[in-house]
Amino acid sequence: MRRLLPFLCCLPLLHAEDALPGHSDHGEAFNEGPRQAAVLLDGCGKVNFPVTTGNGEARKFFNQGVAQFHGFWFYEAERSFRQALKLDPGMAMGYWGCSLANVNNEKRAAEFIAEATKRRDSASAREKLWIAAWQKFYGDLKKEKKLRYMDLIKDLEGIVHEHPEDVEAKALLAWTIWKSKDGGVAMVSRESVDALLREVLAKEPMHPAHHYRIHLWDEGKAARGVDSAAACGPSAPTIAHMWHMPGHIYGKLGRHEDAAWHQEASSRVDHGHIARTGIRPDQIHNYAHNQEWLVRTFREQGRAGEAMALARNMVEVPRHPKSNTLENPKHVASHGRTRLIETLLKFEKWDEVISLEGSRWLDPADIDLHEIVRLRSTGVAAYFLADWTRLESCLAELGKLRNKIGDKEPGVDEQGKKLPDARQLVKQAKAELAALVAMNKDADGKEIAKLLDEAKDTPAERLVRYHLKRGDKEKAVEVAGKLPQDAMGLAVRVDVLAAAGKTGSAKKHFETLGKRGAAMDRDLAISARMDALAVELGFPKEWRLAPEVRKDVGKRPEMATMGPLLWEPTESRNFHLADVEGTMHGLSGLRGKPVVVVFYLGSDCVHCMEQLTDFAKRAEEFAKRGIELVAIGSEEPMGLRKTADKSKSGGLLLLADPDLKVFKDWGCYDDFEEKPLHGTFLIDGSGRMRWMEISYDPFQDAGFLLNEADRLLKF
């Protein structure tokens, strides 16, 4: 972890009361979000949003924050706005920017805009319009969201009418009209929003508003967004999500090669950012979404090996009890596990599905949704391997799980949206496995068909196989007609049509497969079947065609320059610090052993002492795993004795860092307020950072970190 940039001055004190150690002096909203400095980055987007400030650098950071917002890089946008405030504490629009960046956290957004409102007297007349619009939107969170969005649209239209030359007003109006669907406001005319965005792009052709045009058209007429798909990444090449977005357009148009290129570029840019800053992947908005989409895009091309490698890499990513859990299906941990199983099933890797049981890739999870997937996938693989005992065992276990679930209503995620209904999912899983058991026993065909109908969510490529097994070729052909026109969908369709004797139709789809299956892995079972069918149907044995060269994709950088494809742990920094006796210790001296390093804020920090006590109680459990425990305090070496007495921290090596050098080196320092922060890290035996948290509060779940160490150190 490295510190990004030193600073010149502090934010103004907003609250007189004393803050807890590690907490902001400026209020609760400032506790969360970035606490380390921003730097000016090349490639965030061409934005010019005039603000009142006498500090030219603050103006640059403000513009950078708006550009980062346009790329949905919200965490970094807030960092840039905070940096602007560091340089000009009186800039009211800096607080407005922090509110803008917290679109997904209305409580914090409301607190930030309240601070902007306090300073509106120093703002220009134009800036007052922006502040007033956001204050109205967040001022009464109990008001119906639909009405709040309608008011915001009206207020932004007012700014556009009063300042018709204001490009940012038009861009943010277009974004608001699109975003207001979250509040139930229907978009009456996409053409009118497109016209608004074209005004923006006419004035600044490489404005990051290309992002919004993609969102505008990817839900319908995707071809309308091809020009913005080509320009989106180059308009803000430092922001991973801007490379991801063109994949929406290309995927809808069946241009899977172009979609894959952009999704891979997005992944590489994210991983490059992680390598530079040392942050956890889950701290990047949309990281999980970008990664799981790339897995699916690889699958569409038949690139099974790369899809599996990426899904496994997602499983390797550190978990966090708040932001990366198996319980939340939108988190990277859950996506990685699910996408890996889906990929193995899709490409008929039956032995590998079975081998997942008890492996590091499928650690035990007492979570209904994941247990349903595990048992169902294992049962399906068992069927194709003719392991009838395992199949019936999985079906019986699903029955027990259904009884355990009972009538339990599905929970909700952090946005309050309902999670998938385990009752329905287990019912469908049971129906599929019951159908497989019945087929093995040559049961009545109508009963099997009924069970397969109940298993509504069974992927079409599996249903096709089942109907062929039953001898119902017409039904298999009917289901195959619903398969997507990607490489795997086309291959399965050709396979089924040929088996059903429909040679003419098989040839027609094989011609398309030659183009869309160009990148399909050659070691797949379906590839071998296509190689054989190519000869039967009169195609060359080498049926894969070279990708079409397109001229409408824009200028693309070399992929390798954008960053690594897969997430990798970053290297930790060394330290040399004294213990209570004055003996010096360094992380390099512990090389070969995993180490947990805790940064605490002195013996007077009550929560710090509670944290050290918790870790000390588990010191023996850590020791059994060969893990050393080190605690670094912001105190003189003699103060360590008091810490040891108050926290009963036997089993921990206590070290002193009174000048905060190591705190700063490891990022456990608030650059904006110039004060130390709490930090907890897991370093593996080769010095790589496997898990970390830097926060205003100490991490107090030693049990979680112990279990996570067990999991992570297997990789």
C-alpha positions in Angstrom: 0.0 0.0 0.0 1.5 3.3 -0.9 0.5 6.9 -0.1 -0.6 8.7 -3.1 0.1 12.4 -2.5 1.0 14.8 0.4 -1.3 17.7 1.2 -1.1 21.4 2.1 -4.0 22.1 4.4 -7.0 20.6 6.3 -10.7 20.8 5.7 -12.5 23.3 8.0 -13.7 22.0 11.3 -17.5 21.4 10.9 -18.4 20.0 14.3 -17.0 21.1 17.7 -17.5 17.8 19.5 -14.5 15.5 19.9 -14.4 12.6 17.5 -13.5 9.1 18.4 -10.0 8.0 17.3 -10.1 7.4 13.6 -13.4 9.2 13.1 -13.6 12.4 11.1 -13.8 15.7 12.9 -16.3 16.9 10.3 -19.2 14.6 10.9 -20.4 11.1 10.2 -20.6 11.5 6.4 -16.8 12.0 6.3 -16.1 8.8 8.1 -16.9 6.6 5.1 -15.5 7.0 1.6 -11.9 7.7 0.6 -9.6 9.0 3.3 -6.5 9.0 1.2 -5.4 11.7 -1.3 -6.4 11.9 -4.9 -4.0 12.5 -7.8 -4.7 14.1 -11.2 -5.1 11.2 -13.7 -4.8 11.3 -17.4 -7.8 9.8 -19.2 -10.9 10.4 -17.0 -12.8 12.4 -19.6 -13.0 15.8 -21.1 -15.2 17.8 -18.7 -15.4 21.5 -18.0 -17.7 22.4 -15.1 -16.9 26.0 -14.0 -16.8 26.5 -10.2 -15.9 29.4 -8.0 -12.4 28.9 -6.6 -9.2 30.8 -6.6 -7.2 27.6 -6.6 -6.5 26.3 -10.1 -5.6 22.8 -8.9 -8.8 22.5 -7.0 -10.7 23.3 -10.2 -8.9 20.5 -12.0 -9.8 18.0 -9.2 -13.4 19.1 -9.3 -13.6 18.5 -13.1 -11.9 15.2 -12.6 -14.5 14.3 -10.0 -17.4 15.1 -12.4 -15.7 13.1 -15.2 -15.3 10.1 -12.8 -18.9 10.4 -11.9 -19.9 10.2 -15.6 -18.0 6.9 -15.6 -19.8 5.6 -12.5 -16.4 5.6 -10.7 -18.1 7.0 -7.6 -15.5 6.2 -5.0 -12.8 7.9 -7.0 -15.1 10.8 -7.8 -15.6 11.5 -4.1 -11.9 11.3 -3.6 -11.3 14.0 -6.2 -14.0 16.2 -4.7 -12.5 15.8 -1.3 -9.1 16.7 -2.8 -10.6 19.9 -4.2 -12.0 20.7 -0.8 -8.5 20.1 0.7 -7.1 22.7 -1.6 -10.1 25.1 -1.2 -12.1 24.4 2.0 -14.6 27.1 1.2 -15.7 25.8 -2.2 -19.4 25.1 -1.8 -19.5 23.0 -5.0 -16.9 20.6 -3.6 -19.6 19.4 -1.1 -22.1 19.3 -3.9 -19.7 17.0 -5.7 -19.4 14.7 -2.7 -23.2 14.6 -2.7 -23.3 13.8 -6.5 -20.8 10.9 -6.0 -23.0 9.3 -3.4 -25.9 8.6 -5.7 -26.1 5.1 -4.2 -26.0 6.3 -0.6 -28.8 8.9 0.0 -28.1 9.4 3.7 -24.5 10.5 3.0 -25.6 12.5 -0.1 -28.1 14.4 2.0 -25.4 15.2 4.6 -23.0 16.5 2.0 -25.5 18.7 0.3 -26.4 20.2 3.6 -22.8 21.3 4.0 -22.9 22.8 0.5 -26.1 24.7 1.4 -24.4 26.2 4.4 -21.8 27.7 2.1 -24.0 28.7 -0.8 -23.5 32.5 -0.1 -20.0 32.2 -1.5 -21.2 30.4 -4.6 -22.1 32.0 -8.0 -25.8 32.4 -9.1 -25.3 29.4 -11.4 -23.8 27.3 -8.6 -26.7 28.1 -6.3 -29.0 26.6 -8.9 -27.1 23.3 -8.7 -27.0 23.3 -4.9 -30.7 24.1 -4.7 -31.6 21.3 -7.1 -29.7 18.7 -5.1 -30.9 20.1 -1.7 -34.5 19.8 -2.9 -33.8 16.2 -4.1 -32.2 15.1 -0.8 -33.7 17.5 1.6 -36.7 15.3 2.4 -35.9 11.6 1.9 -39.4 10.6 3.1 -40.9 12.2 0.1 -41.9 9.8 -2.7 -38.9 9.1 -4.8 -40.8 9.5 -8.1 -41.8 13.1 -7.1 -38.2 13.9 -6.1 -36.9 12.7 -9.4 -39.5 14.7 -11.3 -38.6 17.8 -9.4 -34.9 17.2 -10.1 -35.5 16.8 -13.8 -37.5 20.1 -13.8 -34.8 21.9 -11.9 -32.1 20.7 -14.3 -34.2 21.7 -17.3 -34.3 25.2 -15.6 -30.5 25.3 -15.5 -30.3 24.2 -19.2 -32.8 26.9 -20.2 -31.0 29.6 -18.2 -27.6 28.4 -19.3 -28.0 26.8 -22.8 -24.3 26.7 -23.3 -23.8 24.5 -20.2 -22.7 21.1 -21.5 -22.6 19.5 -18.0 -26.2 20.6 -17.3 -27.3 18.8 -20.4 -25.2 15.7 -19.7 -26.5 15.5 -16.1 -30.1 16.1 -17.2 -29.8 13.2 -19.6 -28.4 11.0 -16.8 -31.1 12.1 -14.4 -33.9 11.2 -16.9 -32.4 7.8 -17.4 -31.7 7.3 -13.7 -35.2 8.4 -12.6 -36.5 5.0 -13.7 -35.3 3.9 -10.2 -38.0 6.1 -8.8 -40.7 4.9 -11.2 -40.5 7.8 -13.7 -41.0 6.4 -17.3 -38.8 7.7 -20.0 -41.3 9.1 -22.4 -39.0 9.8 -25.4 -35.6 8.2 -25.9 -35.2 10.3 -29.1 -35.4 13.5 -27.1 -32.7 12.3 -24.6 -30.6 11.3 -27.5 -30.9 14.7 -29.1 -29.8 16.2 -25.8 -26.8 14.0 -25.6 -25.9 14.8 -29.2 -25.8 18.5 -28.3 -23.2 17.6 -25.6 -21.2 15.5 -28.1 -21.4 18.1 -30.8 -19.6 20.5 -28.5 -17.2 17.9 -27.0 -17.0 14.8 -29.2 -15.0 12.9 -26.5 -17.2 13.7 -23.6 -17.9 10.7 -21.3 -21.6 11.2 -22.0 -21.1 8.4 -24.5 -21.8 6.2 -21.5 -25.3 7.5 -21.2 -26.1 7.0 -24.9 -25.1 3.4 -24.5 -27.5 3.0 -21.6 -30.1 4.8 -23.7 -30.0 2.4 -26.6 -28.9 -0.9 -25.1 -32.4 -1.7 -23.9 -33.9 -1.4 -27.4 -32.3 -0.3 -30.7 -28.7 -1.3 -29.9 -27.5 -0.4 -33.4 -28.2 3.3 -32.5 -25.4 3.2 -29.9 -22.6 1.7 -32.1 -20.9 5.1 -32.6 -20.9 5.7 -28.8 -19.7 2.2 -28.2 -16.6 2.9 -30.3 -16.0 6.2 -28.5 -16.8 5.3 -24.9 -13.6 3.7 -23.8 -11.3 6.1 -25.5 -13.3 9.1 -24.0 -12.2 8.0 -20.5 -9.6 5.2 -20.8 -8.6 5.3 -17.1 -12.1 4.3 -16.0 -12.7 0.5 -16.3 -16.5 0.9 -16.6 -16.2 3.0 -19.7 -14.5 0.0 -21.4 -17.2 -2.3 -20.1 -20.2 -0.3 -21.4 -19.6 -0.9 -25.2 -20.1 -4.6 -24.4 -23.8 -3.9 -23.8 -24.2 -2.7 -27.4 -22.0 -5.3 -29.1 -23.5 -8.2 -27.1 -27.0 -7.2 -28.1 -25.9 -7.1 -31.7 -24.4 -10.6 -31.5 -20.9 -9.1 -32.0 -19.5 -11.3 -29.2 -15.8 -10.8 -30.2 -16.1 -7.0 -29.8 -18.1 -7.4 -26.6 -15.4 -9.7 -25.2 -12.6 -7.3 -26.2 -14.2 -4.5 -24.2 -15.1 -6.6 -21.2 -11.5 -7.8 -21.0 -10.2 -4.2 -21.3 -12.5 -3.3 -18.4 -11.1 -6.1 -16.3 -7.5 -5.2 -17.1 -8.0 -1.5 -16.2 -9.7 -2.4 -12.9 -6.8 -4.7 -12.0 -4.3 -2.1 -13.0 -5.9 0.3 -10.6 -5.9 -2.3 -7.9 -2.2 -3.0 -8.4 -1.3 0.7 -8.2 -3.4 1.5 -5.1 -3.7 -1.8 -3.2 -7.4 -1.5 -2.6 -9.7 -4.5 -2.4 -11.6 -5.3 -5.6 -15.0 -5.0 -3.8 -14.2 -1.3 -3.2 -14.7 -0.6 -6.9 -18.3 0.1 -7.9 -19.4 -2.5 -10.5 -16.3 -4.6 -10.2 -18.4 -7.8 -9.5 -20.8 -6.9 -12.4 -17.9 -6.3 -14.8 -16.2 -9.5 -14.0 -19.2 -11.8 -14.1 -20.3 -10.2 -17.4 -16.9 -11.0 -18.9 -17.3 -14.7 -17.8 -20.6 -14.8 -19.6 -19.1 -13.1 -22.7 -16.2 -15.6 -22.8 -18.8 -18.4 -22.6 -20.8 -16.9 -25.5 -17.6 -17.3 -27.7 -17.0 -20.8 -26.5 -13.8 -19.7 -24.6 -14.5 -22.1 -21.8 -11.0 -22.2 -20.4 -10.8 -18.4 -20.0 -14.3 -18.3 -18.5 -13.4 -20.9 -15.9 -10.1 -19.2 -15.0 -11.8 -15.9 -14.5 -14.6 -17.4 -12.4 -12.0 -19.1 -10.2 -10.1 -15.8 -9.9 -13.3 -14.2 -8.6 -13.5 -17.0 -5.9 -9.9 -16.0 -4.9 -10.8 -12.4 -4.3 -10.8 -11.5 -0.5 -14.3 -11.6 1.1 -15.5 -8.9 3.5 -18.4 -9.3 5.9 -20.1 -6.1 4.5 -19.1 -5.8 0.9 -18.2 -9.2 -0.4 -20.2 -12.1 0.9 -21.6 -15.4 -0.4 -25.0 -14.3 1.0 -25.4 -11.5 -1.5 -25.8 -12.8 -5.1 -24.5 -9.5 -6.4 -21.2 -9.7 -4.7 -18.1 -11.0 -6.4 -17.7 -14.0 -4.1 -21.2 -15.2 -4.9 -20.8 -14.4 -8.6 -17.5 -16.3 -8.9 -18.9 -19.5 -7.3 -22.1 -19.4 -9.4 -20.4 -18.6 -12.7 -17.8 -21.3 -12.2 -20.5 -24.0 -11.7 -22.6 -22.6 -14.6 -19.6 -22.7 -16.9 -18.6 -26.2 -16.1 -22.2 -27.4 -16.7 -22.5 -25.4 -19.9 -19.4 -27.0 -21.4 -20.2 -30.5 -20.2 -17.3 -30.7 -17.8 -19.0 -33.3 -15.6 -15.9 -34.7 -13.9 -14.8 -31.2 -12.9 -18.3 -30.4 -11.4 -17.9 -33.5 -9.2 -14.3 -32.6 -8.3 -15.5 -29.2 -6.9 -17.0 -31.0 -3.9 -14.7 -30.2 -0.9 -12.2 -28.2 -3.0 -10.9 -24.7 -2.3 -13.2 -23.5 -5.1 -16.4 -24.6 -3.3 -15.8 -24.1 0.4 -18.6 -25.1 2.7 -21.5 -22.5 2.7 -24.5 -22.9 4.9 -26.5 -20.7 2.6 -29.7 -22.0 1.1 -29.2 -20.5 -2.4 -25.7 -21.8 -2.8 -26.6 -25.3 -1.4 -29.4 -25.5 -4.0 -27.0 -24.8 -6.8 -24.4 -27.2 -5.4 -26.7 -30.1 -5.0 -28.5 -29.5 -8.3 -25.2 -29.2 -10.3 -23.7 -32.3 -8.7 -26.9 -34.2 -9.4 -26.8 -33.1 -13.1 -23.2 -34.1 -13.5 -23.9 -37.5 -11.8 -26.6 -38.2 -14.3 -24.3 -37.6 -17.3 -21.7 -39.8 -15.6 -24.2 -42.5 -14.9 -23.5 -42.2 -11.1 -27.1 -43.0 -10.1 -26.3 -43.3 -6.4 -24.9 -39.8 -6.3 -27.9 -38.5 -8.3 -30.4 -39.9 -5.9 -28.4 -38.7 -2.9 -28.5 -35.1 -4.3 -32.2 -35.4 -4.8 -32.8 -36.6 -1.2 -30.6 -33.8 0.1 -32.6 -31.2 -1.8 -35.7 -32.7 -0.2 -34.2 -32.1 3.3 -33.2 -28.6 2.3 -36.8 -27.8 1.2 -38.0 -28.9 4.6 -35.4 -26.7 6.3 -36.4 -23.7 4.2 -40.1 -24.1 5.0 -42.2 -21.0 4.3 -39.3 -18.6 4.9 -39.7 -15.4 2.8 -36.7 -14.3 0.8 -34.5 -11.6 2.4 -33.4 -8.3 0.9 -30.1 -6.9 -0.3 -28.5 -3.6 0.9 -30.7 -1.7 -1.5 -33.8 -3.3 0.0 -34.5 -5.4 -3.1 -35.8 -9.0 -2.6 -33.3 -11.8 -3.0 -34.1 -14.8 -5.0 -36.8 -17.1 -3.5 -35.2 -20.2 -2.2 -38.5 -22.0 -2.1 -39.1 -21.6 -5.8 -35.5 -22.5 -6.7 -35.3 -25.6 -4.6 -38.7 -26.7 -6.2 -37.2 -26.4 -9.7 -34.0 -28.1 -8.7 -35.9 -31.0 -7.3 -38.0 -31.3 -10.4 -35.0 -31.5 -12.7 -33.2 -34.1 -10.6 -36.5 -36.1 -10.2 -36.9 -36.1 -14.0 -33.3 -37.4 -14.3 -34.0 -40.2 -11.8 -37.2 -41.0 -13.7 -35.4 -41.1 -17.0 -32.8 -43.5 -15.7 -35.6 -45.8 -14.5 -37.5 -45.5 -17.8 -40.5 -44.0 -16.1 -43.6 -42.8 -17.9 -42.8 -40.2 -20.5 -45.7 -37.9 -19.5 -44.4 -37.8 -15.9 -40.9 -37.0 -17.1 -42.3 -34.2 -19.3 -44.3 -32.8 -16.5 -41.2 -32.7 -14.2 -39.1 -31.0 -16.9 -41.9 -28.4 -17.3 -41.8 -27.7 -13.5 -38.0 -27.2 -13.8 -38.6 -23.9 -15.6 -35.2 -22.5 -15.1 -33.2 -25.4 -16.5 -30.9 -24.1 -19.2 -32.0 -24.9 -22.8 -28.8 -26.7 -23.7 -29.5 -29.3 -20.9 -33.2 -29.6 -21.8 -32.3 -30.4 -25.3 -30.1 -33.3 -24.1 -32.9 -34.6 -21.9 -35.5 -34.6 -24.7 -33.1 -36.3 -27.0 -32.4 -38.9 -24.3 -36.2 -39.4 -24.1 -36.3 -39.9 -27.9 -38.5 -36.8 -28.4 -36.5 -35.2 -31.2 -39.2 -32.7 -32.1 -39.3 -31.3 -28.6 -35.5 -31.1 -28.6 -35.6 -29.1 -31.8 -38.3 -26.8 -30.4 -36.2 -26.1 -27.3 -33.0 -25.7 -29.3 -34.8 -22.9 -31.2 -34.8 -20.9 -28.1 -31.0 -21.0 -27.7 -29.1 -17.8 -28.1 -27.2 -17.2 -31.4 -23.8 -17.4 -29.7 -21.2 -20.0 -30.3 -22.4 -22.5 -27.8 -26.1 -22.0 -28.6 -25.4 -22.4 -32.3 -23.3 -25.6 -31.8 -26.0 -27.2 -29.7 -28.6 -26.3 -32.2 -26.6 -27.8 -35.1 -26.0 -30.9 -33.0 -29.7 -31.3 -32.3 -30.9 -30.6 -35.8 -28.4 -33.1 -37.2 -29.6 -35.7 -34.7 -33.2 -35.0 -35.7 -32.3 -35.5 -39.4 -33.0 -31.8 -40.3 -29.8 -31.5 -42.4 -30.8 -28.4 -44.3 -31.4 -26.4 -41.1 -28.3 -27.8 -39.5 -26.2 -26.6 -42.5 -27.8 -23.1 -42.3 -26.9 -22.7 -38.7 -23.4 -24.2 -39.2 -22.6 -21.4 -41.6 -23.2 -18.8 -38.8 -21.4 -21.0 -36.3 -18.3 -20.8 -38.5 -18.1 -17.0 -37.8 -19.3 -16.9 -34.2 -17.5 -20.0 -33.0 -14.1 -18.9 -34.3 -12.7 -18.6 -30.8 -14.3 -21.8 -29.4 -11.9 -24.0 -27.4 -10.9 -27.0 -29.4 -10.7 -29.4 -26.4 -14.5 -29.3 -25.7 -16.8 -32.2 -26.2 -19.1 -30.0 -28.3 -16.1 -28.9 -30.4 -15.3 -32.5 -31.2 -18.9 -33.1 -32.2 -18.8 -30.0 -34.5 -15.5 -31.2 -36.1 -17.2 -34.5 -37.0 -20.4 -32.8 -38.2 -18.5 -30.4 -40.4 -17.4 -33.2 -42.6 -20.8 -34.8 -42.5 -22.5 -31.6 -43.6 -20.0 -30.8 -46.3 -17.9 -28.1 -44.6 -14.2 -28.0 -44.3 -12.8 -29.8 -41.3 -11.2 -26.5 -40.2 -14.7 -24.9 -40.1 -13.7 -21.9 -37.9 -13.6 -18.7 -39.9 -11.3 -15.8 -39.3 -13.0 -12.9 -37.3 -14.5 -10.2 -39.5 -12.4 -7.0 -39.6 -14.6 -4.1 -38.7 -13.9 -0.4 -39.1 -16.5 0.9 -36.7 -14.8 0.0 -33.4 -12.7 3.1 -32.9 -9.0 3.2 -31.9 -8.1 0.5 -29.4 -4.9 0.4 -27.2 -2.8 -2.7 -26.9 -4.6 -5.0 -24.5 -1.4 -5.9 -22.5 -0.8 -2.2 -21.7 -4.1 -1.9 -19.8 -3.3 -4.1 -16.9 -3.4 -7.8 -15.9 -6.5 -9.8 -16.8 -6.8 -11.5 -13.4 -6.7 -10.1 -9.9 -3.5 -10.6 -8.0 -2.6 -9.8 -4.4 -0.4 -6.7 -4.2 3.0 -6.6 -2.5 3.0 -5.3 1.1 5.4 -2.7 2.4 8.2 -3.6 4.9 8.6 -1.9 8.3 11.3 -1.6 10.9 9.8 -0.7 14.3 10.8 -1.1 18.0 9.0 -3.2 20.6 8.8 -2.1 24.3 12.4 -3.2 24.9 13.7 -1.2 22.0 14.3 -4.3 19.9 13.7 -3.7 16.2 11.4 -5.9 14.1 10.7 -6.0 10.4 8.1 -7.7 8.2 10.9 -9.1 6.1 12.1 -11.0 9.2 8.8 -12.9 9.3 9.0 -13.9 5.6 7.9 -17.4 5.0 5.1 -17.1 7.6 1.7 -15.5 7.1 1.2 -12.4 9.3 -1.8 -10.5 10.5 -0.9 -6.8 11.0 -3.2 -4.6 13.1 -2.8 -0.8 13.2 -4.3 0.7 16.4 -4.6 4.2 17.7 -3.0 4.0 21.2 -4.0 2.6 24.5 -6.7 5.3 25.1 -8.7 4.1 22.1 -11.3 1.9 23.8 -12.3 0.1 20.6 -8.7 -0.5 19.7 -8.2 -2.3 23.0 -11.3 -4.3 22.4 -9.9 -5.3 19.0 -6.6 -6.4 20.4 -8.3 -8.3 23.2 -10.4 -10.2 20.6 -7.3 -11.1 18.5 -5.4 -12.1 21.7 -8.1 -14.5 22.7 -7.6 -16.3 19.3 -3.8 -16.0 19.3 -3.5 -19.7 19.8 -5.8 -20.5 16.9 -3.8 -18.2 14.7 -0.5 -19.8 15.9 -1.7 -23.3 15.1 -2.1 -22.1 11.5 1.4 -20.7 11.6 0.1 -17.1 11.5 2.0 -14.4 13.4 0.0 -11.5 15.0 1.6 -8.0 15.0 0.0 -4.8 16.3 1.5 -1.4 15.4 0.4 1.5 17.6 0.6 5.2 17.1 2.5 5.6 20.4 6.0 5.7 21.8 7.6 2.3 22.7 7.1 2.8 26.4 3.4 3.2 25.8 3.2 -0.4 24.5 3.4 -1.7 28.1 0.1 0.2 29.0 -1.5 -1.2 25.8 -0.4 -4.8 26.7 -1.9 -4.4 30.2 -5.2 -2.8 29.1 -5.8 -5.2 26.2 -4.4 -8.3 27.7 -2.7 -8.8 24.3 -0.5 -11.8 25.0 0.4 -13.5 21.8 0.7 -10.3 19.8 3.9 -8.6 19.0 3.4 -4.9 19.9 5.4 -2.3 17.9 5.5 1.5 18.1 5.2 3.9 15.2 5.0 7.3 17.0 5.9 9.3 13.9 3.2 7.5 11.8 5.7 6.6 9.0 4.5 3.0 8.7 0.8 4.1 9.2 1.3 6.4 6.1 3.2 3.8 4.1 0.4 1.3 4.6 -2.3 3.8 3.8 -3.6 3.9 7.4 -3.7 7.7 7.4 -6.3 10.3 6.6 -4.5 12.6 4.2 -7.4 15.1 4.3 -7.4 15.6 8.1 -3.9 14.4 8.7 -4.6 11.8 11.3 -4.1 8.0 11.6 -6.7 5.4 10.8 -7.3 1.9 11.9 -6.1 -0.9 9.7 -6.0 -4.7 9.6 -4.1 -6.8 7.1 -3.4 -10.4 6.3 0.0 -10.9 4.6 1.0 -14.3 3.2 4.3 -16.0 3.5 5.7 -14.4 0.4 4.8 -10.9 1.5 1.6 -10.5 -0.6 -1.4 -8.7 0.9 -4.2 -11.2 0.9 -6.8 -9.2 2.9 -7.1 -5.7 4.2 -9.4 -3.1 5.7 -8.6 0.5 6.5 -11.4 2.3 8.3 -12.5 4.8 10.9 -13.4 1.9 13.2 -11.1 -1.0 14.0 -12.0 -4.4 12.5 -13.3 -6.4 15.4 -14.2 -9.8 13.9 -11.1 -11.9 14.5 -13.1 -15.0 13.9 -14.0 -13.9 10.4 -10.4 -13.1 9.6 -9.3 -16.5 11.0 -11.7 -18.3 8.7 -10.8 -16.1 5.7 -7.1 -16.8 6.3 -7.9 -20.5 6.2 -9.6 -20.0 2.8 -7.2 -17.5 1.2 -4.0 -19.2 2.2 -5.0 -22.2 0.2 -4.6 -20.3 -3.1 
